[in-house]
Amino acid sequence: MTPRVFVVQPVPDAALALLREVAEVTVYPHLDRQITTDELVASAKRTDYLFAMHETIVPAEVVRANPRLRGISVVARSAEFIDLATARELRIPVATLYPADEIYGRIAKATADLTAGMLLSLAYRLLDADRFTRQGRFKQEQSLALMGLGCPGKTVGLIGLGVVGELLVPRLRSFEMEVLYTKRTRLSEARERALGVTWASGKDEVLRGSDYVCIACDYNSSTHRLIGAREFRLMRRSAYLINTARGRIVDEPALIAALRDGTIAGAALDVYWNEPPETHDPAPSEALYDLHNVILAPHNGGATWDVRTAMTVSCAQNIVAMIKGERPPGLCNPEIYDG
């Protein structure tokens, strides 16, 4: 009998082609919403292998839905949204992206590019300019109607400086911008010189001294609501916030208030408070839709054909290996094979 694979959302054709060489493939067709848990349970009952995306929540009821479920592969570095304990109990292999460092290096570059693109859009008010022109209001050259901060000579403050941040810095420097950063462990002086960045002793110094503030740290208990009403009051009224890291680093209601009352000039967001695993359906707060001084993107870091194809092909390769009776390269519960 031909193995059956269920894919939780549309993915690039290259990944599907790999799967179709060895299996019957069904793809959840909707691009405008996440698959629900009930739909996932129903689909799991009819499949042998589950192809999940990074923010697909796969609880025990899905893992237990089909006693013939033979494997799960997820487009992610870790299986944080998969009930691994149940998978271990039922001896179902679970695999993640491989080689993770190489693939996530590509994602980091794309996220750095997206962050730089958002900064440019704020600096030159591209969304405002688009709306202005579409409304038939372009009547005068050299107008003062859409003046922006620009980039040369301006300061970008980085809250955190990890892989994405270090990739972002040369992009910012190419715009002739100064870069101020803070992080838990300061870089060596040699590394600071090589990057062309200036150390700040804490986030308050970064917030006060920057024209653009980019969130570039990990999300954990120490960074939960790291940026809130107090922090927005420290920022310049002409300054912008950019968050392409994780939504819950920023207090979203406080951000909305700061955007409404002009505490800061604007923002660009790729991540939001309402995202898995805290909520099943990712979405910005509806209040953000009515604000014209914020750019909203749908967690789009890494959304290029090259990057997303590499990610989903890796996920497909894990399933192909499982179907062939081989150990999948991204296996994260090896006791299934070793026990």
C-alpha positions as CSV (number, residue, x, y, z in Angstrom):
1,M,0.0,0.0,0.0
2,T,1.3,3.5,-0.9
3,P,2.2,5.5,2.1
4,R,0.1,8.7,2.7
5,V,1.6,12.0,3.6
6,F,-0.4,15.0,4.9
7,V,1.1,18.5,4.5
8,V,-0.5,21.1,6.8
9,Q,-0.3,24.1,4.3
10,P,0.8,24.8,0.8
11,V,4.6,24.5,0.3
12,P,7.0,24.9,-2.7
13,D,6.6,22.3,-5.4
14,A,10.2,21.0,-5.0
15,A,9.3,19.5,-1.6
16,L,6.0,18.0,-2.9
17,A,7.8,16.5,-5.9
18,L,10.2,14.6,-3.5
19,L,7.3,13.3,-1.5
20,R,5.2,12.3,-4.5
21,E,8.0,10.0,-5.7
22,V,7.4,7.7,-2.7
23,A,3.9,8.6,-1.4
24,E,0.4,9.8,-1.9
25,V,0.4,13.4,-0.9
26,T,-2.5,15.6,0.4
27,V,-2.0,19.3,1.0
28,Y,-4.2,21.4,3.2
29,P,-5.2,24.0,0.6
30,H,-5.8,27.2,2.6
31,L,-3.4,30.1,2.6
32,D,-5.5,32.5,4.6
33,R,-5.6,30.6,7.9
34,Q,-3.9,28.0,10.0
35,I,-5.3,24.4,10.1
36,T,-7.4,23.9,13.2
37,T,-6.7,21.2,15.7
38,D,-10.0,19.4,14.7
39,E,-9.0,19.5,11.1
40,L,-5.5,18.2,11.9
41,V,-7.0,15.3,14.0
42,A,-9.2,14.4,11.1
43,S,-6.4,14.5,8.6
44,A,-4.0,12.6,10.9
45,K,-6.5,9.7,11.0
46,R,-6.1,9.3,7.3
47,T,-2.3,9.6,7.0
48,D,0.8,7.7,7.7
49,Y,3.2,10.7,7.9
50,L,2.6,14.2,9.0
51,F,4.5,17.2,7.4
52,A,4.1,20.1,9.8
53,M,5.3,23.7,9.7
54,H,7.1,25.6,12.4
55,E,4.1,27.0,14.2
56,T,1.8,24.0,13.7
57,I,0.7,22.9,17.2
58,V,0.6,19.1,17.3
59,P,-0.8,18.1,20.6
60,A,-1.3,14.6,22.0
61,E,-4.7,14.2,20.5
62,V,-3.3,14.6,17.0
63,V,-0.4,12.2,17.7
64,R,-2.8,9.6,19.1
65,A,-5.4,10.2,16.3
66,N,-4.1,7.3,14.2
67,P,-2.5,4.2,15.6
68,R,-0.8,3.7,12.2
69,L,0.9,7.1,12.2
70,R,4.5,6.3,11.4
71,G,6.3,9.7,11.5
72,I,6.2,13.4,11.9
73,S,8.6,15.9,10.2
74,V,8.5,19.6,11.0
75,V,9.9,22.7,9.2
76,A,11.7,24.0,12.3
77,R,14.9,23.8,14.2
78,S,13.2,22.2,17.2
79,A,10.0,20.2,17.8
80,E,8.8,22.7,20.5
81,F,5.2,22.6,19.3
82,I,5.0,18.8,18.9
83,D,4.0,16.6,21.9
84,L,7.3,14.7,22.0
85,A,6.4,12.7,25.1
86,T,3.4,11.2,23.4
87,A,5.5,10.5,20.2
88,R,8.1,8.7,22.4
89,E,5.4,6.7,24.1
90,L,4.0,5.6,20.8
91,R,7.5,5.2,19.2
92,I,6.8,7.7,16.4
93,P,9.9,9.3,15.0
94,V,9.9,13.1,14.9
95,A,12.4,15.0,12.8
96,T,13.4,18.6,12.3
97,L,15.4,20.5,9.7
98,Y,18.8,19.2,8.8
99,P,21.4,20.6,8.5
100,A,19.8,23.1,10.9
101,D,22.7,25.6,11.2
102,E,23.0,25.9,7.4
103,I,19.3,26.3,6.8
104,Y,18.9,28.8,9.7
105,G,21.9,30.7,8.4
106,R,19.8,31.3,5.3
107,I,16.8,32.3,7.3
108,A,19.0,34.7,9.4
109,K,20.2,36.4,6.2
110,A,16.7,36.8,4.9
111,T,15.5,38.2,8.2
112,A,18.4,40.7,8.2
113,D,17.4,41.8,4.7
114,L,13.8,42.1,5.7
115,T,14.7,44.2,8.8
116,A,16.9,46.5,6.6
117,G,14.0,46.8,4.1
118,M,11.6,47.8,6.8
119,L,14.0,50.4,8.1
120,L,14.4,51.8,4.6
121,S,10.6,51.9,4.2
122,L,10.3,53.9,7.4
123,A,13.2,56.1,6.6
124,Y,11.7,57.1,3.3
125,R,8.1,56.7,4.2
126,L,7.5,54.3,1.3
127,L,4.0,53.1,2.4
128,D,2.9,56.7,3.1
129,A,4.2,57.7,-0.4
130,D,2.4,54.8,-2.0
131,R,-0.9,55.8,-0.4
132,F,-0.3,59.5,-1.1
133,T,0.3,58.8,-4.8
134,R,-2.6,56.4,-5.2
135,Q,-5.0,59.0,-3.7
136,G,-4.1,61.4,-6.5
137,R,-2.3,63.8,-4.2
138,F,1.0,64.0,-6.1
139,K,0.7,67.5,-7.6
140,Q,4.1,69.1,-6.7
141,E,7.8,68.2,-7.1
142,Q,10.1,68.7,-4.1
143,S,7.1,68.7,-1.8
144,L,7.4,68.8,2.0
145,A,4.5,66.4,2.3
146,L,6.5,63.2,2.8
147,M,9.7,64.2,4.5
148,G,11.5,61.3,6.2
149,L,14.4,60.8,8.6
150,G,16.6,59.1,5.9
151,C,19.6,57.0,6.8
152,P,23.0,58.7,6.5
153,G,24.3,59.9,9.8
154,K,21.3,58.4,11.8
155,T,21.8,55.9,14.6
156,V,20.3,52.4,14.7
157,G,20.0,50.9,18.2
158,L,20.1,47.1,18.4
159,I,18.5,45.4,21.4
160,G,20.5,42.2,21.2
161,L,23.2,41.3,18.8
162,G,23.0,37.7,17.8
163,V,23.3,36.0,14.4
164,V,20.6,38.2,12.7
165,G,22.0,41.3,14.3
166,E,25.5,40.7,13.2
167,L,24.3,40.1,9.6
168,L,22.2,43.3,9.8
169,V,25.1,45.5,10.9
170,P,27.0,45.6,7.6
171,R,23.7,46.4,5.8
172,L,23.2,49.3,8.1
173,R,26.7,50.5,7.8
174,S,26.4,50.5,4.0
175,F,23.6,53.1,4.5
176,E,26.2,55.2,6.3
177,M,24.4,54.7,9.7
178,E,25.9,54.5,13.2
179,V,25.1,51.3,15.1
180,L,24.6,51.3,18.9
181,Y,24.0,47.9,20.6
182,T,23.5,46.2,23.9
183,K,23.4,42.6,24.8
184,R,23.9,40.3,27.8
185,T,27.6,39.7,27.0
186,R,29.6,42.4,25.3
187,L,31.5,41.6,22.2
188,S,35.3,41.8,22.3
189,E,36.8,45.2,21.3
190,A,38.3,43.6,18.2
191,R,34.9,42.3,17.1
192,E,33.2,45.7,17.8
193,R,35.9,47.4,15.6
194,A,35.4,44.8,12.9
195,L,31.7,45.3,12.8
196,G,31.8,49.0,13.4
197,V,29.4,49.0,16.4
198,T,29.4,51.0,19.6
199,W,28.6,49.3,23.0
200,A,25.8,50.7,25.2
201,S,25.6,49.6,28.9
202,G,21.9,48.9,28.8
203,K,18.7,49.2,26.8
204,D,17.9,52.7,28.2
205,E,21.0,54.1,26.6
206,V,20.1,52.5,23.3
207,L,16.5,53.8,23.4
208,R,17.5,57.3,24.2
209,G,20.3,57.5,21.6
210,S,18.7,55.9,18.6
211,D,16.7,57.1,15.6
212,Y,15.7,53.5,14.8
213,V,15.4,50.8,17.4
214,C,15.6,47.2,16.2
215,I,14.7,44.2,18.4
216,A,17.3,41.6,17.7
217,C,17.3,39.4,20.9
218,D,15.9,36.0,21.7
219,Y,12.6,35.6,23.5
220,N,12.7,34.1,27.0
221,S,11.5,35.0,30.5
222,S,14.0,37.8,30.8
223,T,12.9,39.5,27.5
224,H,9.2,39.0,28.0
225,R,7.7,42.6,27.6
226,L,11.2,44.0,27.6
227,I,9.9,47.0,25.7
228,G,6.8,48.6,27.2
229,A,5.3,52.0,28.0
230,R,8.3,53.1,30.0
231,E,10.7,52.3,27.2
232,F,8.6,54.1,24.6
233,R,8.8,57.2,26.7
234,L,12.6,57.0,26.6
235,M,12.6,56.9,22.8
236,R,12.8,60.1,20.7
237,R,9.4,61.2,19.4
238,S,11.0,61.1,15.9
239,A,12.2,57.5,16.4
240,Y,10.9,54.2,15.0
241,L,10.7,50.7,16.4
242,I,11.3,47.6,14.3
243,N,10.6,44.1,15.6
244,T,11.5,41.1,13.5
245,A,12.4,38.9,16.5
246,R,9.5,37.8,18.6
247,G,6.2,39.5,19.3
248,R,6.0,39.1,23.1
249,I,9.3,41.0,23.6
250,V,7.2,44.1,23.0
251,D,4.1,45.0,25.1
252,E,1.7,45.3,22.1
253,P,-1.0,47.5,23.8
254,A,1.7,49.9,25.0
255,L,3.1,50.1,21.5
256,I,-0.4,50.8,20.1
257,A,-0.8,53.6,22.6
258,A,2.7,55.0,21.8
259,L,1.8,55.0,18.1
260,R,-1.6,56.6,18.6
261,D,-0.4,59.5,20.8
262,G,2.9,60.2,19.0
263,T,5.2,59.0,21.7
264,I,7.2,57.5,18.9
265,A,7.0,58.3,15.2
266,G,6.2,54.8,13.9
267,A,7.0,51.1,13.8
268,A,7.5,48.1,11.5
269,L,6.4,44.7,12.8
270,D,6.9,41.2,11.4
271,V,5.9,39.4,14.7
272,Y,3.0,39.9,17.1
273,W,1.8,39.2,20.6
274,N,-0.8,36.7,19.3
275,E,1.4,33.9,17.9
276,P,1.8,30.2,18.7
277,P,2.2,28.5,21.1
278,E,0.3,31.1,23.2
279,T,-2.5,31.2,20.6
280,H,-3.4,28.9,17.8
281,D,-4.1,31.6,15.2
282,P,-1.4,34.2,14.7
283,A,-2.7,37.7,14.1
284,P,-1.8,41.3,15.0
285,S,-4.1,43.2,17.4
286,E,-6.9,44.7,15.3
287,A,-6.1,48.1,16.6
288,L,-2.9,48.1,14.6
289,Y,-4.9,47.9,11.3
290,D,-6.2,51.5,11.7
291,L,-2.8,53.0,12.4
292,H,-1.0,54.5,9.3
293,N,2.4,54.9,11.1
294,V,3.1,51.2,11.4
295,I,4.2,48.6,8.7
296,L,2.7,45.2,9.3
297,A,4.1,42.0,7.8
298,P,2.9,38.4,8.3
299,H,6.0,36.8,10.1
300,N,7.7,37.0,6.7
301,G,11.4,36.6,7.7
302,G,12.7,33.8,5.5
303,A,9.9,34.1,3.0
304,T,11.9,33.8,-0.2
305,W,11.7,31.0,-2.7
306,D,15.3,29.9,-2.1
307,V,15.0,29.8,1.7
308,R,11.5,28.3,2.0
309,T,12.3,25.7,-0.6
310,A,15.4,24.7,1.3
311,M,13.4,24.4,4.5
312,T,10.6,22.3,3.1
313,V,12.8,20.1,1.0
314,S,14.7,19.2,4.2
315,C,11.4,18.4,5.9
316,A,10.4,16.2,2.9
317,Q,13.8,14.4,2.9
318,N,13.1,13.3,6.5
319,I,9.8,11.8,5.5
320,V,11.3,10.1,2.5
321,A,14.0,8.5,4.8
322,M,11.3,7.3,7.2
323,I,9.3,5.7,4.3
324,K,12.4,3.9,3.1
325,G,13.1,2.6,6.6
326,E,16.1,4.8,7.1
327,R,17.0,7.0,10.1
328,P,15.9,10.5,9.1
329,P,18.8,13.0,9.2
330,G,16.9,15.5,11.3
331,L,15.8,13.0,13.9
332,C,15.2,14.6,17.4
333,N,14.0,11.5,19.3
334,P,16.7,8.9,18.5
335,E,15.5,6.6,21.3
336,I,12.8,5.5,18.9
337,Y,15.5,3.7,16.9
338,D,18.1,3.1,19.6
339,G,15.8,1.8,22.3
